[in-house]
Amino acid sequence: MSVGRVPNLADLGLENTKVTKDDKGFIQCNAQQQTEDPNIYAVGDVNGGTLLAHRAFKEAKIAVEAMLGEASAFENVVIPAVVFTDPEVAWCGLTETEAKQKNIEVKIARFPWGASGRALTLDRPDGLTKLIIEPETERILGVGIVGVGAGELISEGVLAVEMGATARDLADSVHPHPTLSETLMEAAESFYGTATHTLSRRGV
């Protein structure tokens, strides 16, 4: 059982610096990963937030670039999350739950893996690909995937959200058949009611 994690900052001598911590003990830093002590930068789990290795990698790059005087900042960075269960669960960007909590109007496009030829050949139809779409611009704000290999598939979702792609961009991008990646294209097609392998209606 797990009740959370705390940063391991003991015996670092931080009490002799200007580094500050929040009420949970995590180091506070700015968008360049610089702490209140201008000579100390902090990356990774010691900062709190999403405690993921790939987030730490990105923060480290930003910190080094900032040290070298480059205009780099951890702002509007899309960080994917994966739960390595069976089936896997992966998401990035805005989730449907967050949209409801923040009263953000969105349209949801789904593609069930029971309609995926590749999922059927793998005997793993227990999956779903979901797109969170901004109605007015049709921009993809978030992607959620549950199914075998979801952690491998979510990177395409990160790219779509990061670059501001629209559902039309994704729907018009030809994906190989039969593959699980095809479910992203067909989820986008379902938004327009044109998915090849399932009956669908325009984004709900």
C-alpha positions as YAML, in Angstrom:
chain: A
units: angstrom
residues:
- id: 1
  name: MET
  ca: [0.00, 0.00, 0.00]
- id: 2
  name: SER
  ca: [1.16, 3.51, -0.74]
- id: 3
  name: VAL
  ca: [0.09, 6.73, 0.92]
- id: 4
  name: GLY
  ca: [2.30, 9.06, -1.09]
- id: 5
  name: ARG
  ca: [5.91, 10.06, -1.43]
- id: 6
  name: VAL
  ca: [8.06, 12.70, 0.19]
- id: 7
  name: PRO
  ca: [11.31, 14.21, -1.07]
- id: 8
  name: ASN
  ca: [14.53, 12.81, 0.36]
- id: 9
  name: LEU
  ca: [16.39, 16.03, 1.13]
- id: 10
  name: ALA
  ca: [18.15, 15.06, 4.32]
- id: 11
  name: ASP
  ca: [21.88, 15.67, 4.76]
- id: 12
  name: LEU
  ca: [22.16, 17.94, 1.70]
- id: 13
  name: GLY
  ca: [22.93, 21.05, 3.73]
- id: 14
  name: LEU
  ca: [20.01, 22.97, 2.22]
- id: 15
  name: GLU
  ca: [19.52, 24.73, 5.55]
- id: 16
  name: ASN
  ca: [22.73, 26.63, 4.72]
- id: 17
  name: THR
  ca: [21.29, 27.95, 1.44]
- id: 18
  name: LYS
  ca: [18.42, 30.20, 0.37]
- id: 19
  name: VAL
  ca: [16.47, 27.23, -1.00]
- id: 20
  name: THR
  ca: [12.83, 27.27, 0.11]
- id: 21
  name: LYS
  ca: [10.31, 24.44, 0.40]
- id: 22
  name: ASP
  ca: [6.53, 24.29, 0.24]
- id: 23
  name: ASP
  ca: [4.32, 23.02, 3.07]
- id: 24
  name: LYS
  ca: [4.83, 19.42, 1.90]
- id: 25
  name: GLY
  ca: [8.62, 19.70, 1.91]
- id: 26
  name: PHE
  ca: [9.15, 19.98, -1.85]
- id: 27
  name: ILE
  ca: [11.74, 22.43, -3.19]
- id: 28
  name: GLN
  ca: [10.30, 25.53, -4.81]
- id: 29
  name: CYS
  ca: [11.76, 26.73, -8.10]
- id: 30
  name: ASN
  ca: [10.84, 28.88, -11.08]
- id: 31
  name: ALA
  ca: [10.16, 27.90, -14.69]
- id: 32
  name: GLN
  ca: [13.91, 27.64, -15.33]
- id: 33
  name: GLN
  ca: [14.22, 25.18, -12.41]
- id: 34
  name: GLN
  ca: [16.17, 27.79, -10.42]
- id: 35
  name: THR
  ca: [15.56, 27.87, -6.68]
- id: 36
  name: GLU
  ca: [15.51, 30.91, -4.41]
- id: 37
  name: ASP
  ca: [19.27, 30.39, -4.22]
- id: 38
  name: PRO
  ca: [20.38, 31.53, -7.71]
- id: 39
  name: ASN
  ca: [23.28, 29.06, -7.72]
- id: 40
  name: ILE
  ca: [21.07, 26.03, -7.10]
- id: 41
  name: TYR
  ca: [18.71, 24.38, -9.58]
- id: 42
  name: ALA
  ca: [16.36, 21.52, -8.75]
- id: 43
  name: VAL
  ca: [14.77, 18.94, -11.04]
- id: 44
  name: GLY
  ca: [12.64, 15.85, -10.64]
- id: 45
  name: ASP
  ca: [10.65, 14.52, -7.72]
- id: 46
  name: VAL
  ca: [12.15, 16.99, -5.23]
- id: 47
  name: ASN
  ca: [9.94, 19.66, -6.88]
- id: 48
  name: GLY
  ca: [6.63, 17.88, -6.34]
- id: 49
  name: GLY
  ca: [3.94, 17.86, -9.00]
- id: 50
  name: THR
  ca: [3.84, 14.82, -11.26]
- id: 51
  name: LEU
  ca: [6.58, 12.53, -9.97]
- id: 52
  name: LEU
  ca: [7.64, 11.00, -13.28]
- id: 53
  name: ALA
  ca: [11.12, 10.26, -14.63]
- id: 54
  name: HIS
  ca: [10.43, 11.73, -18.07]
- id: 55
  name: ARG
  ca: [9.31, 14.99, -16.46]
- id: 56
  name: ALA
  ca: [12.64, 15.07, -14.58]
- id: 57
  name: PHE
  ca: [14.55, 14.51, -17.84]
- id: 58
  name: LYS
  ca: [12.78, 17.49, -19.43]
- id: 59
  name: GLU
  ca: [13.38, 19.68, -16.38]
- id: 60
  name: ALA
  ca: [17.08, 18.79, -16.40]
- id: 61
  name: LYS
  ca: [17.40, 19.89, -20.04]
- id: 62
  name: ILE
  ca: [15.65, 23.15, -19.23]
- id: 63
  name: ALA
  ca: [17.87, 23.76, -16.21]
- id: 64
  name: VAL
  ca: [21.07, 23.23, -18.23]
- id: 65
  name: GLU
  ca: [19.80, 25.44, -21.06]
- id: 66
  name: ALA
  ca: [18.92, 28.15, -18.53]
- id: 67
  name: MET
  ca: [22.40, 27.91, -16.98]
- id: 68
  name: LEU
  ca: [23.85, 28.42, -20.44]
- id: 69
  name: GLY
  ca: [21.77, 31.58, -20.90]
- id: 70
  name: GLU
  ca: [19.23, 30.13, -23.31]
- id: 71
  name: ALA
  ca: [15.58, 31.20, -23.21]
- id: 72
  name: SER
  ca: [14.20, 27.94, -21.89]
- id: 73
  name: ALA
  ca: [11.33, 27.40, -19.45]
- id: 74
  name: PHE
  ca: [9.08, 24.65, -18.14]
- id: 75
  name: GLU
  ca: [5.87, 26.21, -19.42]
- id: 76
  name: ASN
  ca: [2.97, 24.54, -21.25]
- id: 77
  name: VAL
  ca: [4.90, 21.27, -21.39]
- id: 78
  name: VAL
  ca: [2.72, 18.26, -22.13]
- id: 79
  name: ILE
  ca: [3.69, 15.43, -19.78]
- id: 80
  name: PRO
  ca: [2.23, 11.98, -20.48]
- id: 81
  name: ALA
  ca: [1.32, 9.63, -17.65]
- id: 82
  name: VAL
  ca: [1.15, 5.85, -17.81]
- id: 83
  name: VAL
  ca: [-0.17, 3.31, -15.36]
- id: 84
  name: PHE
  ca: [1.59, 0.02, -16.17]
- id: 85
  name: THR
  ca: [-1.30, -2.26, -15.30]
- id: 86
  name: ASP
  ca: [-2.90, -4.83, -17.58]
- id: 87
  name: PRO
  ca: [-4.37, -3.30, -19.59]
- id: 88
  name: GLU
  ca: [-2.25, -0.16, -19.45]
- id: 89
  name: VAL
  ca: [-3.79, 3.27, -18.96]
- id: 90
  name: ALA
  ca: [-2.17, 6.37, -20.48]
- id: 91
  name: TRP
  ca: [-3.15, 9.98, -20.87]
- id: 92
  name: CYS
  ca: [-1.82, 13.44, -21.68]
- id: 93
  name: GLY
  ca: [-3.13, 16.97, -21.75]
- id: 94
  name: LEU
  ca: [-6.60, 17.79, -20.45]
- id: 95
  name: THR
  ca: [-8.69, 14.90, -19.13]
- id: 96
  name: GLU
  ca: [-12.47, 14.68, -19.34]
- id: 97
  name: THR
  ca: [-12.67, 14.89, -15.54]
- id: 98
  name: GLU
  ca: [-10.50, 18.04, -15.44]
- id: 99
  name: ALA
  ca: [-12.62, 19.63, -18.16]
- id: 100
  name: LYS
  ca: [-15.76, 19.07, -16.06]
- id: 101
  name: GLN
  ca: [-14.10, 20.38, -12.89]
- id: 102
  name: LYS
  ca: [-12.92, 23.53, -14.69]
- id: 103
  name: ASN
  ca: [-16.18, 24.00, -16.64]
- id: 104
  name: ILE
  ca: [-14.33, 23.78, -19.94]
- id: 105
  name: GLU
  ca: [-16.62, 22.85, -22.82]
- id: 106
  name: VAL
  ca: [-15.24, 19.89, -24.76]
- id: 107
  name: LYS
  ca: [-16.38, 17.24, -27.19]
- id: 108
  name: ILE
  ca: [-15.34, 13.62, -26.67]
- id: 109
  name: ALA
  ca: [-14.44, 11.27, -29.53]
- id: 110
  name: ARG
  ca: [-14.02, 7.58, -28.73]
- id: 111
  name: PHE
  ca: [-12.93, 4.50, -30.61]
- id: 112
  name: PRO
  ca: [-13.52, 1.10, -28.97]
- id: 113
  name: TRP
  ca: [-10.78, -1.46, -29.49]
- id: 114
  name: GLY
  ca: [-13.42, -4.10, -30.10]
- id: 115
  name: ALA
  ca: [-13.59, -2.54, -33.58]
- id: 116
  name: SER
  ca: [-9.80, -2.65, -34.06]
- id: 117
  name: GLY
  ca: [-8.55, -5.42, -36.33]
- id: 118
  name: ARG
  ca: [-5.16, -5.45, -34.62]
- id: 119
  name: ALA
  ca: [-6.65, -5.61, -31.13]
- id: 120
  name: LEU
  ca: [-8.78, -8.55, -32.26]
- id: 121
  name: THR
  ca: [-5.80, -10.43, -33.72]
- id: 122
  name: LEU
  ca: [-3.99, -9.89, -30.39]
- id: 123
  name: ASP
  ca: [-7.09, -11.17, -28.59]
- id: 124
  name: ARG
  ca: [-7.05, -7.87, -26.64]
- id: 125
  name: PRO
  ca: [-10.20, -5.97, -27.59]
- id: 126
  name: ASP
  ca: [-10.41, -4.63, -24.01]
- id: 127
  name: GLY
  ca: [-9.36, -1.10, -24.87]
- id: 128
  name: LEU
  ca: [-10.51, 2.39, -25.78]
- id: 129
  name: THR
  ca: [-8.94, 5.45, -27.37]
- id: 130
  name: LYS
  ca: [-10.44, 8.82, -26.42]
- id: 131
  name: LEU
  ca: [-9.81, 12.36, -27.66]
- id: 132
  name: ILE
  ca: [-10.74, 15.52, -25.74]
- id: 133
  name: ILE
  ca: [-11.55, 18.15, -28.36]
- id: 134
  name: GLU
  ca: [-12.20, 21.88, -28.17]
- id: 135
  name: PRO
  ca: [-15.55, 22.35, -30.00]
- id: 136
  name: GLU
  ca: [-14.89, 25.72, -31.62]
- id: 137
  name: THR
  ca: [-11.40, 25.08, -32.99]
- id: 138
  name: GLU
  ca: [-11.54, 21.25, -33.07]
- id: 139
  name: ARG
  ca: [-8.11, 21.32, -31.42]
- id: 140
  name: ILE
  ca: [-7.08, 18.21, -29.52]
- id: 141
  name: LEU
  ca: [-6.70, 19.20, -25.85]
- id: 142
  name: GLY
  ca: [-6.12, 15.74, -24.41]
- id: 143
  name: VAL
  ca: [-5.82, 12.06, -25.22]
- id: 144
  name: GLY
  ca: [-6.65, 9.03, -23.10]
- id: 145
  name: ILE
  ca: [-5.90, 5.42, -23.99]
- id: 146
  name: VAL
  ca: [-6.61, 2.19, -22.15]
- id: 147
  name: GLY
  ca: [-5.40, -1.06, -23.63]
- id: 148
  name: VAL
  ca: [-2.37, -3.23, -24.18]
- id: 149
  name: GLY
  ca: [0.62, -1.02, -25.09]
- id: 150
  name: ALA
  ca: [-1.16, 2.23, -24.26]
- id: 151
  name: GLY
  ca: [2.11, 3.59, -22.89]
- id: 152
  name: GLU
  ca: [3.70, 3.17, -26.33]
- id: 153
  name: LEU
  ca: [0.77, 4.80, -28.11]
- id: 154
  name: ILE
  ca: [0.36, 7.91, -25.96]
- id: 155
  name: SER
  ca: [3.38, 9.66, -27.52]
- id: 156
  name: GLU
  ca: [1.35, 10.39, -30.63]
- id: 157
  name: GLY
  ca: [-1.21, 12.02, -28.36]
- id: 158
  name: VAL
  ca: [1.53, 14.12, -26.75]
- id: 159
  name: LEU
  ca: [2.65, 15.28, -30.20]
- id: 160
  name: ALA
  ca: [-0.91, 16.16, -31.19]
- id: 161
  name: VAL
  ca: [-1.55, 18.19, -28.03]
- id: 162
  name: GLU
  ca: [1.92, 19.80, -28.04]
- id: 163
  name: MET
  ca: [1.68, 21.00, -31.64]
- id: 164
  name: GLY
  ca: [-1.95, 22.13, -31.36]
- id: 165
  name: ALA
  ca: [-3.19, 19.58, -33.87]
- id: 166
  name: THR
  ca: [-6.87, 19.42, -34.71]
- id: 167
  name: ALA
  ca: [-9.08, 16.35, -34.96]
- id: 168
  name: ARG
  ca: [-8.98, 16.88, -38.73]
- id: 169
  name: ASP
  ca: [-5.15, 16.78, -38.71]
- id: 170
  name: LEU
  ca: [-5.23, 13.42, -36.96]
- id: 171
  name: ALA
  ca: [-8.11, 12.03, -39.01]
- id: 172
  name: ASP
  ca: [-6.31, 12.91, -42.25]
- id: 173
  name: SER
  ca: [-3.01, 11.33, -41.15]
- id: 174
  name: VAL
  ca: [-2.91, 7.86, -42.71]
- id: 175
  name: HIS
  ca: [-2.07, 5.15, -40.18]
- id: 176
  name: PRO
  ca: [-0.97, 1.61, -41.11]
- id: 177
  name: HIS
  ca: [-3.63, -1.11, -40.97]
- id: 178
  name: PRO
  ca: [-4.02, -3.18, -38.92]
- id: 179
  name: THR
  ca: [-2.25, -1.49, -36.00]
- id: 180
  name: LEU
  ca: [-3.24, -0.22, -32.58]
- id: 181
  name: SER
  ca: [-2.02, 3.26, -33.55]
- id: 182
  name: GLU
  ca: [-4.85, 3.28, -36.06]
- id: 183
  name: THR
  ca: [-7.26, 3.71, -33.15]
- id: 184
  name: LEU
  ca: [-6.07, 7.33, -32.76]
- id: 185
  name: MET
  ca: [-6.92, 8.11, -36.37]
- id: 186
  name: GLU
  ca: [-10.27, 6.36, -36.10]
- id: 187
  name: ALA
  ca: [-11.12, 8.16, -32.86]
- id: 188
  name: ALA
  ca: [-10.56, 11.42, -34.76]
- id: 189
  name: GLU
  ca: [-12.61, 10.13, -37.69]
- id: 190
  name: SER
  ca: [-15.42, 9.21, -35.30]
- id: 191
  name: PHE
  ca: [-15.60, 12.88, -34.33]
- id: 192
  name: TYR
  ca: [-16.72, 13.53, -37.90]
- id: 193
  name: GLY
  ca: [-18.82, 10.37, -38.12]
- id: 194
  name: THR
  ca: [-16.53, 8.82, -40.73]
- id: 195
  name: ALA
  ca: [-14.63, 6.10, -38.84]
- id: 196
  name: THR
  ca: [-14.19, 3.10, -41.14]
- id: 197
  name: HIS
  ca: [-14.50, 0.31, -38.62]
- id: 198
  name: THR
  ca: [-17.28, 1.43, -36.33]
- id: 199
  name: LEU
  ca: [-20.58, 3.24, -36.44]
- id: 200
  name: SER
  ca: [-20.14, 6.67, -35.00]
- id: 201
  name: ARG
  ca: [-21.76, 10.05, -34.70]
- id: 202
  name: ARG
  ca: [-20.14, 13.44, -34.63]
- id: 203
  name: GLY
  ca: [-18.34, 14.30, -31.33]
- id: 204
  name: VAL
  ca: [-20.60, 13.91, -28.30]
...
